Amino acid sequence: MPSLKSLKVRITSVKSTQKITKAMKMVAAAKLRRAQQAAEAGRPYAERLNAVMASLASKVTIGPQSPKLLAGTGSDQVHLLVVATSERGLAGAFNTNIVRAARKTADALIAEGKTVKFYLIGKKGRAVIARLYPGKIVHQVDQSHIKNVAFSDAHEVAEDLIGRYAAGEFDVAHLFFAKFQSALVQEPTELQIIPVPLTAGDDAAASGASAAVEYEPDEEAILTELLPRNVAIQLFRAMLENAASEQGSRMTAMDNATRNAGDMINRLTIQYNRTRQAAITTELVEIISGAEAL
Amino acid sequence: MADLHFELVTPEKLLRSEEVYMVVVPGSEGDFGVLAGHAPFMSTVRSGELAIYSGPNTVAARIHVEGGFAEVNEKGLTVLAEQATEA
């Protein structure tokens, strides 16, 4: 039986933990709102870019002279997995889920005899990946100084990736991030970013792309310019979605932690009261039996 | 004459979506003006100043854009700029 004093100390400590988790939940909720707005604000650009890419793709035939970013390097031996995680922990299963999705793909690729490399955005995936796939991490982007993701951040990463691609470091790049659905649901998602997957989708047909469109400069030149931008945009969107997901996940996790702390406080308080009553009863019994003996 | 529907989008947000008279876009092969009913057209954009006209001779706003491209279709003009700052 723990002493009254130690129970009291524990209750105070759980209470202060609860205060912290509650504050973190509130902060996450406020940040979530902002991150969500940012993610939504970025949507029109990505949608329009996709529409344009689709209509261009239906015009350009992939040949040996078409840009590498579109046509691929001709092999698919080396796969680069770009894993976007968060910079901070205490966000529930957020990072674990992303890393798990990446591991699944990595294991499947390794089983096929392919070479797998990792490119990390954010530091939280590093420990697990470094342990499971030692020496496979080619680079890690430090985002700890970034408060709100700006397009220029994504642009830098995209340029680095495209530079590595041009240098022949890898053939295919997959991007892993958590897609934000709601504060409760974040779905780990895999996306191929290099070579740019082009689907001459229904958008092209719907927007009347068959009409005579004039291009300046020609289609090829525009496409060559658009491809790197598309990579940057995909990265940017992933970063925004990730930021929103992280906050959503943290909010849920901290909400649970606050509730658990509350339950624990209740249990400890009951135990404290029982112990106190037991101590009083013992004291009374002692006094009464003492008086009777006289 | 019907107005031209003009949209200016950056990766961070939808900056403008409005009806205007004319927009002069700094295309990579020279500036071009877009009025309502322009033929379908697509061009890359160089860094420069984009002018929005609310009437034949009135410039409503000038916006500095950096990189990107412009698309004209039957719905209007869409400029996708990498960066845009209002002058």
Interface residues (C-beta under 8 A of the other chain):
Chain A: A38 A41 G42 P44 Y45 A46 R48 L49 V52 A150 F151 A154 H155 S207 G208 A211 A212 V213 E214 Y215 E216 P217 A221 I222 E225 L226 R229 A232 I233 F236
Chain B: E7 V9 T10 P11 E12 K13 L14 G27 S28 E29 A39 P40 F41 M42 S43 T44 G68 F69 E71 N73 E74 T78 L80 E82 Q83
